[in-house]
Amino acid sequence: MKLERDSLSILKEMLDLLDKGFSNLPDTDSAYDRDAMREVLLEVAERMQDNFPYFNPLYAGQMLKPPHPVARLAYMLSLWINPNNHALDGGRASSAMEKEAVAAIAGLLGWDVHLGHLTSGGTMANLEALWVAGRLKPDLTIVASEQAHYTHGRITDVLGLPFQTVPCDTQSRMDTDALERMLKGGGIGVVVATAGTTGTGAVDPLREILGLRERYGFRLHVDAAYGGYYMLASNLRQETSLSLDCLRDADSVVIDPHKHGLQPYGCGCVLFRDPGVGRLYKHDSPYTYFSTSELHLGEISLECSRPGAAAVALWATQKLFPMKRGGDFAKGLGKCREAAMNLYTWMRDDTRFFTFLEPELDIVVWAPKASRISEMSRRSTRSFEEAASRDLHLALFTYPTRLIGSIPRSIEVDQETLTCLRSCLMKPEHLDWVPRIWQILRTLADTLQ
């Protein structure tokens, strides 16, 4: 059995308990054709086989982490109610759960006071943060590093806000010297730092950026969609830990529970340190806000209808796995980090591989070594295809050669970019599976010589 299904036995018990809460209501008929529905679902199951095995440790490519069974079950359980977390009228229990779950994430940042809510994902969360930033710093430019997620360029275009990129250093982080040169030129109102770039997992130097904020007065937003939870890990490099500790001093932060938070898609979270920004969301609705004078989540969100199921699943997961240093959740992150460092160390010490970035979190990038960058790129693409034929699924990543700190003289730089192999070892199980992954990669390296 490859797919986890033992937990399904719990679902009926929970449905029976949920049903008791509505025992005063008259029974209703379930008007559906069971046989017809079964036929459709059999076709769905067949078609869903046309997927990579994202749930398996041999899938080590993109940022795809299976939800924990408690999240899956809580999500499914809530669908019998199908709450909408826009207004309390549509999701009283799930709205309360969302507020509690978001407060727990704010507590991770050390924020006792905050404003925040869940979103459909990191893109929408970042859009809200930059929308607020643009309202507070009108007509000023927003900047992010050249290795930041492409969504920031898209978002600012949608919002009609000026945007520029900041060069990176050879560690794939924002170059703070370059940032200061841009700040001296004036006109910058918002700096977007990244805590865990999607390409390499790099964490921008937040301490230095905060120092620049003291001098230049910009607003700091941190896209920690991928790396935010790593605040809890105990085996990071010291400089990475120090940067993540600085998240508490940002003006706004985005964290994605559907990445390292064990949640199904889509579940992002946007948080503001100053709850006063809630005034920017102010609007009136003639028909949704009538049952209570309490704050509705729809009053602090650009999205309207949102699935209460996402909040229920997150609440249940955080209840089972409290976000604290040394806890089971934190230990899981530590295993991901250890898996990445093991794979990186083995590659670094093997002359058949070219490594140029020590992982900061759990993402490893490399290329099969050759005499030219173009040949290394070709071998990366071939390795990607050959690995998949052996059920090992990686990702390809294009990286500028000018950001590579040290290229041996024996390698001719005959093109501006290197196509690398990239692996997100974001499942705790990867720690036990990395030796097998390494064995496959070594075998592939032999075939490329």
N, C-alpha and C positions, 0 to 999 in steps of 0.2 A: 504494500500500500504506500504510494508516494504522496498522496494528498492527505493531510490531517483531517480526520473525520470523527474521531472518538468523542470530541467535545460536543457533537450534535446531540448526544443523549441528554445533555443538560437543557437543551432548548425547550423540549416539551414540558419539562417540569416548570421552567420559568414562564412559559405561555399559560400554563394552568394557573399559576399564581397571579399573573397579570389579568387573566380573565375574571378572577374572583373580585377584582377591584371594580368590575362593571356588572356584578351579579344582579343589581336592581333593574337592569335594562331588559326589555323583552328580547327573546331570541329572534335572530334573523336567518333567512335561508342563504346558503352559499350558492349563488346561481352561476355555476360554471361547469363546463363539460370537462370532467376529469381526464377522460381518454384523449380528447383533443389537446388539452393542455400538456399532457404527458408527451404526446408526439412532438409538439413544438419544443419542449424542453430537451427532449432527446436530440433534436437537431441543434439546439444551442450547445449542448455538451459536446457534440461532434465538432462543431465549428470552433469552440473554445480550445480545442486541441491544437489549433493553428496558432500557437503562441510559443514563445521561448519559455523555458521553465523558471520563471522569475522567482518562484518560491524555493528553489533548490540551491544549495551552496555552489554547485557548478555553474550557476548563473552569477557571474561576477563582473558584469559590464556596467549598465546604467544604474542610476539611483532608484532601484526598485527593491523594496524590503517588504516581505509579507506581513500583513497585520497579525498581531497576536490573536489567538483564539478567543480571548475574552473580548477583544475589540470587535471581532467578527460577530460573535454571539450577541453582544449588546446592541450592535448596529441592527442585526436582523430582528431582535426582539422589539426594538423601537418601531420597526416598520409596520407592525400590526396597528400602531397608533398613527404613524406617519406625521409626527409633529413638524411644524414650521416655526423656526426660531426668529422670525421677523417681529412678530408681536406676541405678547404673552397670551393673547386670546388663542393663538394657534399652537402654543407649545409651552405651557406653564412649567411642567417638571423639567423638560429638556432645556428651557431657558435658564432655570436655576442651576442646572448641572453645568451649562456652558459658563456661567459666571464663576462658579466654583473652580472649574477646570482652568479657565483663563487666569484666575487669581493665583492658582498654583504655579502656572508658568511665570507669571509676574514675580512670584516669590522666588523663583529660581534666579531672577535678576536682582533680587533684593529690594523689590518695589512693594512697599506696603500700600501705597496709593498709586493708582494707575487708571488708564482707560484702555479697553481693548475688547476684542471679540474674535471669534473664529471666522474664517473665510473659506472660499472654495479651493484655495491653494496659495502658494507663495506669490504668484503674479498679482492676484487681486489684493493680497495683503500689502505688497510693495506699492501697488497703485494707490491705495488709501493713504499710506504713509507719505508718498510724494505729493499726493493731492493736498494733504494737510500742510506739508512743507511749502508747497507753492503758494498756498493761501497766506501763510505767515511770512514768506519771503518773496513777495510778488516781483515779477520782472527780473529776478536774479537767476543766474545759471546754476544748474544742478550738475555735479560732476561725480563720476564713478571710475574705478580703474578699468583699464583696457581688458582685464581678465574677469571683470564683473559679469554677471549674467546679462545676456542680450536684452532681457525684458526691460531693463531700465531705460535703454534707448527707445524702445517701443512705447513704454509708458509715458515718458516725457513728450514724445511726439503726439500721442493721443491727448495728453493734457495741454498741449500747446506751450510747453515750457522749454526754454533753452537748455541744451545738454552738451557736455564735453566729456571726453575720456582723459584720464590721467595715466601716464606711462607707468609700467610696472618695473620692478627690479628683477634680478636674476633668481629670486625666490618666488616669483609669480605674485608678489604682493604689491600693493600700491606704493609707488616711490614717493616718499614724503618730501624729499627735496624738490621733485618736480611739482608736487602739489603746492608747496609754499611759493614756488615761482609763479604759479598760476594765481594764487591768492594775492600776491603782491600786485598783480595787474588789476585787481578789483573785479567786482561784478559777480562774485560767486556767493550764493546764499545757502547752498545745501551741499554737503559732502555725503556721498553714499559709500560707506565702507562695507566690505564683505568679510564675513566670518565663515569661511568654508566655501571657496569658489567651486563651481560645478566642474571645472576642468581638472584642477589639481588638488582641491581641498585646502588651498592656501588661506591663511587668516591675515587680513591687513593689520598693520601695526597700530592698534587702537590707542595705545598710550601716547605715541608720538602725534597721532591725529588729534587727540584731545588737547595736547599741548598747543597745537596750531589753532584749535578752536578758541582757546583762551586769548590768543593774540588777534585773531581775525573775526571772531564773532559769528561764524556760520552755524547752521543747524546740522546736527549729525544724525543721520539715519544709518542703522546697521542692518544689512541683509544677512541674517544668521539663519536663513531657511535650512541650510544643511548642517552647519556646525554649532548652532546654539546649544543644543543639549550636551555638547562635549564639555561644557562648564563643569560637569559632574565627574568627568574622567580623571583618574589619578596618575595616568602614565603618559601625559603629553610632555613635549618639550617645555621648559620653563617659560620661554618667551611666548609660546602659544597660550599657555595657561594665563599669563599676565595679560595678554590681549583680551582673552575671553572674560577675564574678571572685570574688564573695563566696559563690558556691555551695560552694566548698571548705570554708567554715566552718559549713555546715548540719549538722544531726545526721543527716538522711536526705534523699535526693534521688530523684526519679523522672524518667526520661527515656524517651521513646518512640521506639525506632528505626523503628517503622512510620509515623512522621510525617516527620521530616527525615533519618532514617537510611537511607533508600532501601530499606526492607524491606517485604515483603508483610505483610498483617494475619495473625495478631496477634503483635506483638512489642513488649512493654514491658520496662522494666528498673527495678528498685528497688535502691538502694544505701544502706548504712548505714556511717557513718564509724567507728563502734565495732563491731568484729566480735564483741564480747562479747554483743551482743544475740542471737546465735545460740542462747544457752541457753534463750531463751523459746520456741524452736521444738522443743525436745527432746521426742522421742517414740520409741516402740519399734514395730517392725513384725516379725511373726513369719516373714515369707516373702520379703521383697525384699532385705534387706541381709545377704548372706551371702558374696559372692564376694571382698570386699576390705575392708580396714580403713580405706580412704581415705574422705574426706568425700563423702557422696552429696548431690546437689542437693536431693533430697527432704527432707533433714534440715534445710534452711534455707528451706523454702517452705511456704506454706499450701496451694498447689495440689499435687495429686498428679501424675497423668499429664500430661505436657507435651510438645509436639512437638519432638523433637530437630532437625527440619527447620528450625525458626526459628533455632536456634543455628548450624547449618551455613551458612545463608544470610547471617546477620550476620557470622560469622567470615570468609567469603569476601569480603564487601563491604569489610570493614575491612582485609583483606589487600590488596585492589586499591586502596582509597582510605584510606590512613592518616589518622587524625584529627590533623592538625597545621596550625598557622597557615601560611598561604601555599600549602598543598597544594591539589590539585584539588577535594577535598571542601569545604574552606573557601571556595575561590573560587566554588563553586556556590552556597553560602549567600550570599556577597556579591552575586551576580547577582540573587538573589531580593530581597534588601534594596534594591538599586539599582532594580529594576523597580518596587517599591512606592513608593519616593521619587519616581521619575519620574511615575508616575500621580498621586500626591498633589499634586505641584507643579503639574502641568497643571490639576488641578481647583481648587486653591487660587487660581490666577490667573485662573479663568474665573468670571464672575459668575453663570452658570447653575447652579453647584454650591455646596453648603454643606458645608464641611469644618470639623471642630472638634477633630480629634486628629491630630497628626503621628505617623506610624507609628514604633513603636520597632523592630519587626522587619520583617515582610513582609505584614502585614494592613492593608488600607486600608478605612476606613468613610466614607461620605458620603451625602448626600441631594440630590435635585434641589431647587433653591431655589424657594420660594413664599412667599406672604404670611402663611401660617399653618402651624403644626406639623402639624395634621391634613391639610392639603393636601400638604405635603411627604411625609407618610407615604403618602398615596394615590399620589402620583407615584412613590415608591420601589417600591411594589408593581406599578404599571403598568410601570415600567422593567424590573423583574425579569422580568415576563412577556414584554415586547417584546424584551428582549435574548435570551431563550431562543429566540424565533422566528427570531433572526438567528444562532443557534448559539453565542452568548456566554452562558455559564452563570455566574450570580452567586449570592449568598446574601442573604437578608433577616435583619436583626438589630434587635431592639427595645432601645432604649437610653433610660434615664431622662433627661428634660430637665434635672433638677436637677444632673446631673453635667456638663452642657455648660457650659464655662467662660464663653463670651461669645456670646450670641444677639443679633444686631442688633435695634434697636428696631423696625425695619420688619417683623419677623417676630412675629406674635402667638402666644404660648405658650398654646394653647387645649386642650392635653391633657398628661398627665404623662409620656408616652413618645413617642419619635420612632422610627418605623420607617425604618431606614437600609438602604442597600445595603452589602454587605460583600464584600470580595474577598481571598482568600488567594493571593498570588502566590508560591507555594512551589515552583514548578518553575523551574530555572535558565533554561529556554527562554522563560519569561515576559519576560525582558529584551528579547528580540528581537520578541516579540509584543505588548508593551504599546502601541506606536504603533497597531497595528490595533485593539486593544481600545479605546483612546482614541477612535479614529475612530468606532467603533460607538456609544460613549457620547455623543459629541457629536451624532451624528445623532439619537439618541433624545431628547437634551435639546431639540433643535429642535422635535420633534413634541409636546413637552409644554408649550411656551410658549403 
